[in-house]
Amino acid sequence: MSLLTDLVNLNLSNTTDNIIAEYIWIGGSGMDMRSKARTLTGPVTDPSKLPKWNYDGSSTGQAPGEDSEVILYPQAIFKDPFRRGNNILVMCDCYTPAGEPIPTNKRFNAAKIFSHPAVTAEVPWYGIEQEYTLLQKDVKWPLGWPVGGFPGPQGPYYCAAGADKAFGRDIVDAHYKACLYAGVNISGINGEVMPGQWEFQVGPAVGISAGDELWIARYILERITEIAGVVLSFDPKPIQGDWNGAGAHTNYSTQSMRSDGGYEVIKKAIEKLGKRHKEHIAAYGEGNERRLTGRHETADINTFLWGVANRGASIRVGRETERNGKGYFEDRRPASNMDPYIVTSMIAETTILWEP
């Protein structure tokens, strides 16, 4: 095994200018991440300089077998924490050979919204709190839980330390450092309320980059859990009963909200979000109705309400924002399995472009 480890960790820059580019895309389910690698003749830092590539869309649920070619368009480059050196991870979106975005390409429409002059002028910032659950590989039961049984009730696990309270910290820390190495703007991690559940935060990130960075962070976490022999779940309610679900709370602000008088802009934006509550809920992740029950720090899925420092609200405004009269707010409705391209662009569209 030591020889295998040595080969995996070979530093290519000592012998060749060639690099490895791992092209990453989102598969047909909207949550499955796919990737494949190719050799390039030298370092690349601009995604527009990377070649387009193709894959078999019939094997990912994105094209029929008789016309299966889907084209990958490189959109964002990150350093590869697994191969290191000059090797890169490449976030791509997907198109037909004729250049049309395929139906599962949610980045295309998000990029159109974020390139709108009115949106660009507002410089929308996002901070996404990605919750997830680590599962034992063979039984698909949370890490640290007795197989077929339950740990003690929630209370001692949130942000806790100790072998009986924190399960999987090595995975979480490895992911944190790997994201920083890759160039993902990961801003923190913490243990969550349900044992075996954790959270990382990406941001502040501007516009479309929030989606790119969250997807890459998810990919890196998938790879690390693969190495560790642990299953990664983004299910919004992995365990039924008196256990917290998993969300992707999305913090948001615009230039106007961050400026003097911004609190009034925030209140108007929240009013707009309330008027489109059903449309947002429909786009905020599969199975979210199992999570948004009005319990476990959530608002009921059919109810829209906001409040200051209220974690049982749809939208939470922080005390500091209220005190300063400007700042940001948190949309607590998105599920852990939401598509960040959809959620971030929809919030911008509703609050900046949409007129009731």
N, C-alpha and C positions, 0 to 999 in steps of 0.2 A: 504493500500500500504506500510505502514511503516513496517508491519510484513513481507510482501513479501521481502522487501529490506533487512531486518534483516536476513532472511533465505538465501538469495542470498549471503550475505556477511559473513556467518558463517565461523569461523576459525576452520577447521577440526583438526588442529594439537593439539587442546586442548583435544580432545576425542579419536582420532584414529591415527594410523600410516599409514592408507590407504591414497592414493593420487588419484587424477583424472588425467588421461592422455587423452588429446584431439588429436586424430589422424587426420591429415589434408592431403588431396591429391588434385590433379588437375583433374577435370572431363573431359568429352568427348569433350567439345567445345574447350578445351585448355586454357580457361580463367575462367571457373566456378570452384570455390573452394568448396570442400565438406569436412565435418568432422563429426566424431562421437567420443563419449567418452567411456572410460572403467576405471574400478577400478583396481589399482595395490596395492600390499601389503606394499609398502614402497617407499621412494624417489629413483629416478633413474637419473643419470647424463650422462650415456653412452648409446647411441642409440643401440649399439650392444647387450645390456642387456635387451632390450625391446622385448616382444613377437611380432612375425608377427601376422597380423590379416587379416580378409577378409571382403569383402562387395559385394553387388549385383551390378555387373557391367552392367546388363541390364537396371538398373534404372538411370545410368549416361551416357549412350551411349557408353559404353566401352566393352560390351560383349553381346552375344546373350542370349535370355531367357532360352534356353535349356542347356546352359553351362555358367552360369552367374557369377561364382565365380572368383573374382580378389583378389590377395594377396597384402597386404600393407607391405612394408619393411621400418621400421623406419630408418631415415637417419640423422636427426638433432633434437636436443632438445632445447627448449626455455622455460623460465619461463612464466607462464600463468598470464597475467595482469588482467584477469577477475575474476578468482577464487582465485588467489594469493596463499599464503602459499607455500607448496612444490609441488603444482599442476603444470603440464607442458603442453606445446604445442609441438606436435611431427610432423615434416615435413617428409612425406613419399613419396616413389614412388611405382609404381604399376607393378605387374607381374602376369603371368598365374600361375596356380597351379604347372606347370612343371618347373617354375623358369625362364621363358622367359619374357623379358620386353614387355609390351603391346605397341601397336603403339603410344599411346599418352604419353608414358613415355619418355620424352626428357632428363631427368636427366641422364639416363643410358649412353647414348652416350657422353654427356658432361663430365661425370666422367671419361670416358675412355680417352678423349682428355686431361683433366687436370692431369691425372696420367701418361701421357707420360713423359719419363725422360727429354726430351728437353724442354717441357713446365714447368715441375716442377722446373727445374734449373733456369728458367727465372722469377719465382715467380710473376705471372701476377696479378696486382692490378686493381680493378675496382671501379669506383664510378658511380652509376646509379641515374640519375635525373628523378624520376617518377612523371609525371604530371597526373592530374586527374580532373574530373569535378563533382561537387555536384549538384544533381537535386532534385527539389521538387517532393515529392513522388507520388502524384496523377496525376500530369500533365506532368511529365518527362521534365521539363523546368528548366534551371539553377537556382540555389538558388540565391535569391535576385533580379531576373528579374521580371518585371510585367508580370502576366500570359497573354500569347498571345501577348505580346509586347516586346520591346527591351529597354535596358538601354542606357545611353549616349555612344558615341563611345569610343573605347579603348584609353588609355592614362593615366587616373588617377588611375587605379586599381592595376597596378603592384607594389607589395611590399607596398601597401597602408594601411592606417588605417582610420577608420571612418565607421559609420553605413550605409553611402551611397556608400561605396567603397569596403568594405571587408565583405564577406558573408560566415559564417560558421567557424569562427576562433575557436570557442569552440571545434568543432569536430577536427580541425587540431591540436590544442594544446593537446587535449586528446590523439590523436594518437601519437604525438611526445613523450609524457611521457610514454605511454603504450609500445612503441617500446623500449625505453631506459630501462624500467623495464624488458622487456622480454629478453634483451640481444642482440637485433638487433643493429648493428652498424649504427644507423641513425645519419647522420652528420648535418642535417639542414632541415628547411622548409621555404617556402616563398609563398606569394600570386602571382598568375600569371597574364599575360597580359589581358586575358579575365575574366570579373567578374564572380565569382562562380567557378573559376578554381584555383587550388593550386598545389604545388609541394613539395615532400619530397625527400631527397637524402640519399641513402644507400651506405656506403663505407667510407674509402677504405676497401675492402674485397678481400681476396685472393682466386682465382680459383673458385671451385664449391660453396664455401660459399656465394659468391655474389648472386647466384641464390636462394639458400636456404633462405637467409635473406630477399631478395626482396619479395619472395612469402609469407613469414610469415608476413612481413610488410603489404602486400596487404590484407591478411586474417584479421589481426587486424583492418585495416581500414574498411573492410566490416562489421565486428562485431560492431564497433563503430557507423557507419552510420545506421546500423540496430537499435541500441538503440535510436539513435536520430531521426529516422523516415525519413531519407534522403536517396536517391538513389545514389549509387556510379557508375560513368561511366568512363571506360577507352577507350571510343571511341576516335580515333585520330582526328576526326573532328566533334564534337557533334553538332555544329551550323554552317550551311553553310553561306557563305558570308564573310564580312570583319571582321572576328574574328579569332584569333589565334587558331590553332589546339593544340593537346596534344601529346607530344613525351615522349621518355624515353632515353634522351641523355646519352651515355655511355662513360665515361672517362676511359682511359686505359693506363697502362704503364707496361713495363717489367724491370727486373733488368738492362739489357743493356741500356734501354732508360733512366733510372734514374742515370746511371753512366756517368762519363766524356766521351764526344764524343757521347752521346746519341741522339743528334739532328739528326745526320746522320742516326742512326738506325731508328728513327721515320720517316724520309723521305722515307727510303726504305720500311718500313711497310705500309705507306700510298700509295706508288706506287703499292704494292701488292693488297691492298684493292681496288684500282681503277680498277685493272684488273679483279677483281671478283665482280664488282659492282652489276651486275644483280642477281647473286646468293645471295648476301647479302640482296638486296632489297626484293627478293622473300621470305626471311625468317624473315624479320624484322617487321611483323605485318599485320593484315588484315585491309583493307581500307586505307592503308598508301598513296595511290595515291590521296585521297581527301585532305590530309595534305601537301604532298610534291609537291607544285605547283610553287615554285620559289618565293612565296610571304610569308609574315608573318614569317620572320626569318627562311626560309627553302631554300634549293636548289631544283631545279626541279628534279623529281623522275628519269628522264632519263639522267640526267647530273651528272657527278662526278667531283667535284672540291674541292680543299682545300685551306686554307689561314690562315694567322695569325690574330687572333682576329676578324675573319669574321663569323658572325652568319648566313649569307646567304650561307654558304658553306656546303658541305657534311661532311667534316672533319675540325674542328677548332683547331688550335694550339694556345696556350696562349702566350701572350707577355713575361711572365716570363720564359716560356720554351725556347723561342727564345733567350732571353737575357742570360740565364744561359747555353745554349747549351746542355740542357738535361731536362728531365721531362716527360710529358704525353701529350696525345691528346684526343680530344672529337669527337666521332662518333655521329653526330647529326641526322642520318637517322632513327634509330629505333622508331617505333610508341609506343604510351603509352600502347598498348595492346600486345606488344611483349612478347615472352617467354624468360626470362633472361638466362635460361639454354642454349637455342639455340644461343642467341646473344653473350654471353660472350665466349662460347666455339668456336664459329665460328670465332670470332675476333682472338682468340689465335691460332686456326688452320691455318688461312690464314697468319698471320704475323710471326708465328714461324715455323710451320711444312710444309706449302705449298710452293712448288717450281714451279714457272711459267714454 
